Amino acid sequence: MTSSSTRDARESAQGPVPAGFNHMSIPVKDVGQAVRFFTEALGAEEVFVREGFGEVRCGGVVIGFSKQSGGWTAHDAEYPHYGLLVDADDMWPLKERLESHGVPTHDIWTRDGSTGLMYFRDPSGNLFELYCPRVRDEDAPRMIHQGQTGFKPPLAALNHDWKG
């Protein structure tokens, strides 16, 4: 015999579920700057820009920007952050691309020896992560292994005044 809470959970799991992830909206200081940052530093596609709001498509997801006076990730906090899925062949080239646009980064690191992680901030201070589920075997030794080194990403050092 099943409890009513178990039955309710099973029945709700068989009901409608979201079909996928459509978009996210994040606060920014300057909408035009945010759109330029994502198109120039990350190769995103501009969807549109209007007074106080803009959107880009990055990695198949629409990122909306709303002008606000605050609301981004604290300068030394890891959460909230937004993860961008990266192919293994693109992990290091994307890090280099960000750096070529004056965006501070840090060494690519791992918790488990195969997943590649790296944080960066947009011009408003929102924290983003490049997330590679499995780096190439030849790249794995290049990463800092958090479990062996006690590595903590230098989150406060990622803040910048991007002029792009």
Buried (B, 14 or more C-beta within 10 A) or exposed (E): EEEEEEEEEEEEEEEEEEEEEEEEEBBBBBBEBBBBBBBBBBEBEEBEBEEEBBBBBBEEBBBBBBBBEEEBBEEEEEEEBBEBEBEBEEBBEBBEBBEEBEBBBBEBBBEEEBBBBBBBBBBBBBBBBBBBEEBBEEBBEBBBBBEEEEBEBEBEEBBBEBEE
